[in-house]
Amino acid sequence: MREAKKRQAEQAEALKRELGARGAHLTRQRAAVFEFLSQVEHHPTAEEVYMAVKRKVPRISLATVYKNLETLVECGAASKLTYGDAAARYDIRTDHHYHMRCLDCGSVRDFDSGRGAELLRQIVPAEGFTVKDYRLELLGQCRKCGG
């Protein structure tokens, strides 16, 4: 428990520095959004973040949640996952990692693969194509949906 509190305090300090470098501040609302993202294992939509944060900050609006999520993405404290027409999902992890996405309910979770870097080295892009980034995700059904 003490270790988790310490890690949260360190994350908050790092976030303050990142925001400050961009001329932004760690407001109560932004801190609540960041804290929620830090505590969940899945990658929530803005609406899910709003419903959870509203319990802690009752006067927060959905627009404020969207604005704060985008600020966190812009300063590198979170990442935004978009899937065509589906709602964007937000991830506190900004390092390269992999995802499992349920095709039924749309939930997205992390999974770690020790062989990820090895597998990526085997992919050879077409001539004239320069890879700038990558995303690997497994598509299927989560346990809740019958997988």
Backbone as a chain_set.jsonl record, in Angstrom:
{"seq": "MREAKKRQAEQAEALKRELGARGAHLTRQRAAVFEFLSQVEHHPTAEEVYMAVKRKVPRISLATVYKNLETLVECGAASKLTYGDAAARYDIRTDHHYHMRCLDCGSVRDFDSGRGAELLRQIVPAEGFTVKDYRLELLGQCRKCGG", "coords": {"N": [[0.829, -1.192, 0.0], [1.881, 1.264, 0.846], [3.895, 1.53, -1.016], [2.45, 1.848, -3.393], [1.245, 4.344, -2.948], [3.527, 5.929, -2.888], [4.447, 5.595, -5.513], [2.316, 6.794, -6.884], [2.591, 9.448, -6.0], [5.076, 10.056, -7.117], [4.414, 9.826, -9.833], [2.581, 11.93, -10.039], [4.241, 14.136, -9.54], [5.981, 13.972, -11.736], [4.125, 14.373, -13.747], [3.316, 17.002, -13.175], [5.684, 18.353, -13.837], [5.851, 17.77, -16.606], [3.495, 18.975, -17.554], [3.952, 21.621, -16.754], [6.122, 22.3, -18.38], [4.828, 22.705, -20.721], [3.285, 24.844, -20.261], [0.966, 24.356, -18.864], [-1.167, 23.43, -16.081], [-1.469, 21.333, -13.129], [-4.469, 20.695, -12.45], [-7.241, 20.194, -10.177], [-9.237, 18.669, -11.432], [-7.816, 17.585, -13.628], [-5.908, 16.099, -12.272], [-7.573, 14.207, -11.07], [-8.54, 12.828, -13.308], [-6.142, 11.78, -14.324], [-5.365, 10.204, -12.135], [-7.449, 8.295, -12.093], [-6.98, 6.99, -14.575], [-4.534, 5.883, -13.943], [-5.196, 3.907, -12.168], [-6.775, 1.936, -13.315], [-7.042, -1.19, -15.083], [-7.883, -1.616, -17.623], [-8.466, 0.104, -20.771], [-10.077, 2.915, -20.739], [-12.94, 4.646, -22.222], [-13.599, 8.133, -22.908], [-16.07, 8.702, -21.83], [-16.352, 6.698, -19.903], [-14.297, 7.456, -18.178], [-15.282, 9.924, -17.39], [-17.678, 9.183, -15.981], [-16.56, 7.823, -13.8], [-14.817, 9.716, -12.624], [-16.557, 11.719, -11.989], [-17.745, 10.928, -9.63], [-15.876, 11.629, -7.753], [-15.297, 14.268, -8.321], [-17.835, 16.012, -8.456], [-18.87, 18.2, -9.977], [-17.679, 18.195, -12.432], [-17.531, 18.333, -16.0], [-18.373, 16.509, -19.013], [-17.103, 17.606, -21.208], [-14.915, 18.852, -19.994], [-13.535, 16.616, -19.08], [-12.838, 15.434, -21.564], [-11.157, 17.502, -22.537], [-9.112, 17.48, -20.623], [-8.13, 14.864, -20.918], [-7.099, 15.04, -23.528], [-5.109, 16.946, -23.093], [-3.415, 15.491, -21.403], [-2.592, 13.55, -23.22], [-1.295, 15.153, -25.123], [0.885, 16.092, -23.625], [2.297, 13.827, -23.27], [1.727, 12.117, -21.181], [-0.21, 10.24, -21.333], [-1.736, 7.967, -23.671], [-3.638, 7.874, -26.699], [-5.93, 5.714, -28.05], [-7.254, 4.901, -31.083], [-9.881, 3.547, -33.014], [-11.086, 3.399, -35.853], [-14.443, 3.974, -36.34], [-15.149, 3.599, -33.723], [-15.316, 4.598, -30.245], [-12.67, 6.577, -28.906], [-10.049, 5.34, -26.846], [-8.247, 5.519, -23.766], [-4.94, 5.349, -22.515], [-2.708, 4.904, -19.91], [-0.163, 4.014, -20.105], [2.633, 4.8, -22.002], [4.673, 3.641, -23.257], [6.046, 1.304, -25.688], [3.901, -1.282, -26.12], [1.604, -4.049, -26.139], [-1.767, -4.851, -27.217], [-4.95, -6.359, -26.416], [-8.003, -6.628, -27.951], [-11.444, -6.729, -27.526], [-13.787, -7.842, -29.783], [-16.497, -7.809, -29.426], [-17.443, -6.284, -27.096], [-15.669, -4.188, -27.151], [-13.677, -3.665, -25.285], [-10.338, -2.934, -24.232], [-7.223, -4.193, -23.414], [-3.957, -4.454, -21.926], [-1.261, -6.583, -22.97], [1.653, -8.428, -22.388], [4.442, -9.349, -24.255], [7.224, -11.176, -24.344], [8.546, -11.789, -26.601], [8.05, -9.856, -28.432], [9.763, -7.791, -29.601], [11.498, -9.407, -31.024], [9.752, -10.618, -32.875], [8.923, -8.344, -34.3], [11.269, -7.62, -35.631], [11.298, -9.452, -37.651], [9.525, -8.565, -39.494], [9.387, -7.138, -42.612], [9.135, -4.173, -44.145], [7.546, -2.947, -47.188], [9.489, -1.916, -50.025], [10.608, 1.414, -50.012], [8.989, 2.267, -47.985], [8.851, 3.799, -44.904], [9.005, 2.992, -41.594], [7.465, 4.556, -38.919], [6.249, 4.212, -36.492], [4.564, 1.705, -34.542], [1.859, -0.594, -33.931], [0.587, -3.264, -32.196], [-1.981, -5.525, -31.949], [-4.175, -7.935, -30.587], [-7.086, -9.425, -31.732], [-10.268, -10.453, -30.64], [-12.375, -12.262, -28.411], [-13.268, -11.246, -25.152], [-13.234, -12.636, -21.797], [-15.637, -11.987, -20.518], [-17.379, -11.726, -22.635], [-17.517, -14.244, -23.629], [-15.197, -15.431, -24.521]], "CA": [[0.0, 0.0, 0.0], [2.774, 2.417, 0.933], [4.604, 1.594, -2.299], [1.509, 2.4, -4.375], [1.129, 5.784, -2.655], [4.79, 6.544, -3.294], [4.454, 5.606, -6.971], [1.353, 7.815, -7.305], [3.195, 10.753, -5.739], [6.116, 10.243, -8.128], [3.731, 10.071, -11.099], [2.001, 13.275, -9.972], [5.346, 15.096, -9.686], [6.421, 13.908, -13.131], [3.064, 14.999, -14.534], [3.425, 18.455, -12.949], [6.813, 18.842, -14.639], [5.495, 17.685, -18.027], [2.495, 20.003, -17.815], [4.602, 22.918, -16.597], [6.952, 22.535, -19.555], [3.922, 23.091, -21.806], [2.491, 25.983, -19.818], [-0.293, 23.894, -18.277], [-1.103, 23.178, -14.639], [-2.139, 20.136, -12.626], [-5.689, 21.107, -11.769], [-7.92, 19.124, -9.433], [-9.911, 17.819, -12.411], [-6.801, 16.858, -14.39], [-5.325, 15.117, -11.355], [-8.557, 13.136, -10.886], [-8.545, 12.055, -14.556], [-4.87, 11.042, -14.346], [-5.412, 9.19, -11.08], [-8.322, 7.204, -12.536], [-6.268, 6.224, -15.605], [-3.443, 5.16, -13.29], [-5.7, 2.841, -11.309], [-7.543, 0.92, -14.039], [-6.254, -2.113, -15.896], [-8.343, -1.539, -19.009], [-8.287, 1.407, -21.412], [-11.442, 3.437, -20.78], [-13.358, 5.732, -23.098], [-13.771, 9.394, -22.186], [-17.32, 8.602, -21.08], [-16.073, 5.887, -18.714], [-13.501, 8.295, -17.286], [-16.219, 10.915, -16.867], [-18.566, 8.572, -14.974], [-15.774, 7.488, -12.613], [-14.265, 10.927, -12.015], [-17.701, 12.499, -11.494], [-17.981, 10.537, -8.233], [-14.89, 12.329, -6.935], [-15.409, 15.694, -8.656], [-19.215, 16.008, -8.951], [-19.226, 19.282, -10.903], [-16.904, 18.096, -13.667], [-18.34, 18.077, -17.19], [-17.777, 15.603, -19.994], [-16.193, 18.423, -22.021], [-13.691, 19.032, -19.21], [-12.824, 15.333, -19.108], [-12.227, 15.344, -22.889], [-10.074, 18.475, -22.609], [-8.013, 17.006, -19.775], [-7.545, 13.683, -21.556], [-6.293, 15.5, -24.658], [-3.923, 17.599, -22.528], [-2.528, 14.419, -20.945], [-2.016, 12.94, -24.42], [-0.366, 16.118, -25.715], [2.114, 16.226, -22.846], [2.97, 12.533, -23.231], [1.418, 11.388, -19.95], [-1.184, 9.195, -21.681], [-1.85, 7.795, -25.116], [-5.007, 7.762, -27.189], [-6.084, 4.605, -28.988], [-8.443, 5.105, -31.911], [-10.236, 2.386, -33.824], [-12.104, 3.723, -36.84], [-15.633, 4.673, -35.854], [-15.362, 3.341, -32.293], [-14.865, 5.651, -29.335], [-11.251, 6.528, -28.523], [-9.755, 4.826, -25.511], [-7.061, 6.181, -23.224], [-3.993, 4.423, -21.89], [-1.703, 5.602, -19.115], [1.159, 3.56, -20.562], [3.028, 5.43, -23.254], [5.75, 2.855, -23.838], [5.563, 0.335, -26.673], [3.356, -2.515, -25.558], [0.627, -4.648, -27.032], [-3.144, -4.828, -26.727], [-5.975, -7.327, -26.795], [-9.259, -5.884, -28.09], [-12.622, -7.571, -27.695], [-14.599, -7.414, -30.922], [-17.894, -7.695, -29.028], [-17.708, -5.146, -26.202], [-14.729, -3.113, -27.442], [-12.692, -3.45, -24.228], [-8.943, -3.038, -24.64], [-6.331, -4.453, -22.283], [-2.554, -4.69, -22.271], [-0.631, -7.877, -22.753], [3.088, -8.341, -22.59], [5.036, -10.448, -25.0], [8.674, -11.115, -24.293], [9.083, -12.019, -27.944], [7.574, -8.792, -29.312], [10.846, -7.17, -30.375], [11.996, -10.441, -31.956], [8.763, -10.747, -33.949], [8.944, -7.123, -35.111], [12.46, -7.642, -36.49], [11.03, -10.338, -38.777], [8.641, -7.875, -40.439], [10.142, -6.314, -43.546], [8.185, -3.347, -44.892], [7.756, -2.829, -48.627], [10.515, -0.951, -50.418], [10.124, 2.79, -50.075], [8.124, 2.548, -46.836], [9.615, 4.03, -43.685], [8.196, 2.767, -40.4], [7.601, 5.619, -37.918], [5.724, 3.698, -35.233], [3.836, 0.467, -34.761], [0.88, -0.997, -32.932], [0.239, -4.667, -32.335], [-3.106, -5.884, -31.104], [-4.85, -9.196, -30.844], [-8.527, -9.219, -31.793], [-10.995, -11.658, -30.263], [-13.43, -12.115, -27.402], [-12.824, -11.288, -23.765], [-13.945, -13.637, -20.98], [-16.987, -11.511, -20.244], [-18.19, -11.91, -23.835], [-17.55, -15.651, -24.021], [-13.91, -15.872, -25.072]], "C": [[0.872, 1.254, 0.0], [3.51, 2.627, -0.383], [3.72, 2.202, -3.383], [1.349, 3.902, -4.189], [2.372, 6.525, -3.128], [4.848, 6.668, -4.818], [3.496, 6.663, -7.504], [1.916, 9.216, -7.112], [4.273, 11.064, -6.768], [5.5, 10.54, -9.488], [3.158, 11.482, -11.137], [3.086, 14.333, -10.149], [5.84, 15.135, -11.127], [5.402, 14.594, -14.035], [3.105, 16.518, -14.384], [4.55, 19.044, -13.796], [6.471, 18.861, -16.126], [4.495, 18.774, -18.4], [3.124, 21.39, -17.761], [5.457, 23.286, -17.801], [6.114, 22.991, -20.753], [2.999, 24.252, -21.401], [1.139, 25.605, -19.236], [-0.084, 23.594, -16.795], [-1.81, 21.871, -14.284], [-3.333, 20.583, -11.792], [-6.287, 19.923, -11.024], [-8.589, 18.142, -10.397], [-8.907, 16.965, -13.179], [-6.156, 15.775, -13.531], [-6.272, 13.939, -11.161], [-8.612, 12.239, -12.119], [-7.286, 11.188, -14.614], [-4.875, 9.913, -13.324], [-6.29, 8.016, -11.495], [-7.603, 6.349, -13.587], [-5.156, 5.374, -14.995], [-3.918, 3.935, -12.521], [-6.448, 1.736, -12.048], [-6.623, 0.05, -14.883], [-6.672, -2.07, -17.361], [-8.112, -0.124, -19.538], [-9.667, 2.023, -21.626], [-11.677, 4.478, -21.872], [-13.463, 7.001, -22.254], [-15.036, 9.341, -21.326], [-17.135, 7.778, -19.807], [-15.264, 6.683, -17.689], [-14.421, 9.309, -16.611], [-17.085, 10.338, -15.748], [-17.799, 8.258, -13.686], [-15.304, 8.74, -11.882], [-15.375, 11.782, -11.412], [-18.026, 12.145, -10.037], [-17.07, 11.314, -7.286], [-14.983, 13.858, -7.104], [-16.796, 15.895, -9.279], [-19.552, 17.073, -9.997], [-18.449, 19.239, -12.213], [-17.836, 17.794, -14.836], [-17.623, 17.1, -18.111], [-16.78, 16.367, -20.865], [-14.864, 18.638, -21.299], [-12.875, 17.752, -19.189], [-12.124, 15.168, -20.457], [-11.005, 16.259, -22.986], [-8.862, 17.998, -21.8], [-7.353, 15.76, -20.349], [-6.636, 14.104, -22.71], [-5.024, 16.198, -24.184], [-2.919, 16.552, -22.054], [-1.848, 13.728, -22.127], [-0.963, 13.874, -25.018], [0.944, 16.229, -24.947], [2.828, 14.885, -22.668], [2.708, 11.712, -21.987], [0.408, 10.27, -20.171], [-1.148, 9.04, -23.193], [-3.311, 7.556, -25.462], [-5.036, 6.658, -28.241], [-7.367, 4.83, -29.772], [-8.636, 3.898, -32.817], [-11.38, 2.742, -34.766], [-13.243, 4.517, -36.239], [-15.894, 4.483, -34.366], [-14.827, 4.505, -31.46], [-13.387, 5.468, -29.016], [-11.143, 5.992, -27.111], [-8.427, 5.408, -25.072], [-6.246, 5.218, -22.384], [-2.935, 5.228, -21.151], [-0.297, 5.194, -19.537], [1.464, 4.201, -21.907], [4.206, 4.714, -23.902], [5.168, 1.91, -24.888], [5.145, -0.932, -25.942], [2.208, -2.941, -26.448], [-0.744, -4.701, -26.378], [-3.946, -6.031, -27.214], [-7.282, -6.54, -26.835], [-10.398, -6.85, -28.345], [-13.485, -7.005, -28.819], [-16.072, -7.248, -30.571], [-18.159, -6.443, -28.196], [-16.744, -3.981, -26.404], [-13.68, -2.875, -26.372], [-11.283, -3.683, -24.774], [-8.097, -3.202, -23.389], [-4.918, -4.671, -22.81], [-2.232, -6.17, -22.192], [0.842, -7.714, -23.087], [3.565, -9.581, -23.326], [6.545, -10.263, -24.983], [9.303, -11.261, -25.664], [8.703, -10.913, -28.916], [8.648, -8.185, -30.187], [11.394, -8.146, -31.415], [11.038, -10.588, -33.143], [8.777, -9.528, -34.873], [10.142, -7.08, -36.044], [12.236, -8.519, -37.727], [10.138, -9.692, -39.833], [9.49, -6.952, -41.312], [9.139, -5.497, -44.359], [8.532, -3.286, -46.38], [8.805, -1.758, -48.92], [9.905, 0.439, -50.539], [9.205, 3.178, -48.934], [8.989, 2.679, -45.595], [8.692, 3.901, -42.488], [8.496, 3.876, -39.392], [7.16, 5.144, -36.54], [5.015, 2.387, -35.551], [2.849, 0.241, -33.634], [0.537, -2.453, -33.22], [-0.918, -4.949, -31.401], [-3.688, -7.211, -31.557], [-6.34, -8.911, -30.786], [-9.221, -10.522, -31.44], [-12.12, -11.349, -29.306], [-12.835, -12.178, -26.017], [-13.641, -12.352, -23.011], [-15.402, -13.26, -20.767], [-17.936, -11.781, -21.429], [-18.17, -13.348, -24.357], [-16.264, -16.193, -24.583], [-13.16, -16.809, -24.173]], "O": [[0.624, 2.191, -0.759], [3.722, 3.761, -0.812], [4.196, 2.987, -4.203], [1.32, 4.65, -5.166], [2.281, 7.613, -3.696], [5.245, 7.705, -5.351], [3.817, 7.358, -8.468], [1.737, 10.08, -7.97], [4.378, 12.196, -7.241], [5.992, 11.399, -10.22], [3.243, 12.157, -12.163], [2.867, 15.328, -10.841], [6.09, 16.209, -11.674], [5.767, 15.305, -14.971], [2.945, 17.24, -15.368], [4.391, 20.105, -14.4], [6.757, 19.833, -16.825], [4.631, 19.419, -19.439], [2.861, 22.233, -18.618], [5.511, 24.45, -18.196], [6.64, 23.595, -21.688], [2.055, 24.589, -22.116], [0.255, 26.455, -19.128], [1.05, 23.515, -16.324], [-2.64, 21.372, -15.043], [-3.219, 20.817, -10.589], [-5.876, 18.78, -11.227], [-8.518, 16.929, -10.203], [-9.117, 15.766, -13.362], [-5.892, 14.67, -14.006], [-5.827, 12.793, -11.093], [-8.719, 11.02, -11.991], [-7.361, 9.998, -14.919], [-4.439, 8.799, -13.616], [-5.921, 6.862, -11.276], [-7.616, 5.121, -13.498], [-4.873, 4.277, -15.475], [-3.133, 3.026, -12.252], [-6.729, 0.693, -11.458], [-5.568, 0.492, -15.338], [-5.899, -2.449, -18.24], [-7.616, 0.74, -18.815], [-10.351, 1.687, -22.592], [-10.742, 5.101, -22.374], [-13.42, 6.941, -21.026], [-15.059, 9.878, -20.218], [-17.69, 8.11, -18.759], [-15.512, 6.596, -16.486], [-14.341, 9.522, -15.401], [-17.207, 10.943, -14.683], [-18.344, 8.416, -12.593], [-15.385, 8.814, -10.656], [-15.15, 12.489, -10.43], [-18.532, 12.988, -9.296], [-17.45, 11.618, -6.155], [-14.777, 14.621, -6.16], [-16.918, 15.943, -10.503], [-20.44, 16.859, -10.822], [-18.554, 20.162, -13.022], [-18.824, 17.077, -14.674], [-16.415, 16.894, -17.998], [-15.73, 15.833, -21.221], [-13.805, 18.609, -21.926], [-11.648, 17.799, -19.272], [-10.949, 14.804, -20.501], [-9.948, 15.842, -23.458], [-7.724, 18.108, -22.256], [-6.132, 15.619, -20.27], [-5.53, 13.584, -22.853], [-3.972, 16.056, -24.808], [-1.716, 16.699, -22.271], [-0.674, 13.365, -22.049], [0.13, 13.435, -25.377], [1.998, 16.437, -25.546], [3.852, 14.815, -21.989], [3.388, 10.713, -21.752], [0.195, 9.443, -19.285], [-0.597, 9.881, -23.903], [-4.104, 7.102, -24.637], [-4.262, 6.673, -29.198], [-8.445, 4.938, -29.187], [-7.676, 3.312, -33.315], [-12.532, 2.409, -34.487], [-13.037, 5.601, -35.693], [-16.771, 5.14, -33.805], [-13.995, 5.287, -31.918], [-12.909, 4.343, -28.874], [-12.041, 6.174, -26.289], [-7.582, 5.749, -25.9], [-6.783, 4.39, -21.647], [-2.334, 6.138, -21.722], [0.654, 5.951, -19.345], [0.654, 4.149, -22.832], [4.683, 5.12, -24.961], [3.952, 1.735, -24.971], [5.939, -1.561, -25.241], [1.882, -2.252, -27.415], [-0.874, -4.61, -25.157], [-3.665, -6.625, -28.255], [-7.632, -5.863, -25.869], [-10.339, -7.679, -29.253], [-13.861, -5.833, -28.799], [-16.82, -6.621, -31.321], [-19.009, -5.629, -28.557], [-16.98, -2.893, -25.879], [-12.859, -1.97, -26.52], [-11.07, -4.515, -25.655], [-8.235, -2.446, -22.427], [-4.712, -5.021, -23.972], [-2.858, -6.916, -21.439], [1.211, -6.943, -23.973], [3.141, -10.702, -23.047], [7.07, -9.302, -25.545], [10.462, -10.896, -25.865], [9.001, -11.014, -30.107], [8.465, -8.072, -31.399], [11.713, -7.759, -32.539], [11.479, -10.672, -34.29], [8.656, -9.668, -36.09], [10.036, -6.549, -37.15], [12.914, -8.344, -38.74], [10.011, -10.212, -40.942], [10.217, -6.096, -40.808], [8.385, -6.049, -45.162], [9.669, -3.541, -46.775], [8.977, -0.814, -48.149], [8.821, 0.61, -51.098], [8.691, 4.296, -48.907], [9.767, 1.782, -45.272], [7.703, 4.625, -42.384], [9.656, 4.107, -39.052], [7.658, 5.636, -35.528], [4.889, 2.014, -36.717], [2.976, 0.797, -32.543], [0.235, -2.819, -34.356], [-0.853, -4.652, -30.208], [-3.69, -7.551, -32.74], [-6.804, -8.224, -29.877], [-8.805, -11.587, -31.894], [-12.744, -10.291, -29.385], [-12.006, -13.039, -25.722], [-14.615, -12.891, -23.537], [-16.29, -14.11, -20.828], [-19.128, -12.028, -21.245], [-18.742, -13.636, -25.408], [-16.239, -17.318, -25.081], [-12.065, -17.253, -24.519]]}, "num_chains": 1, "name": "protein.A"}
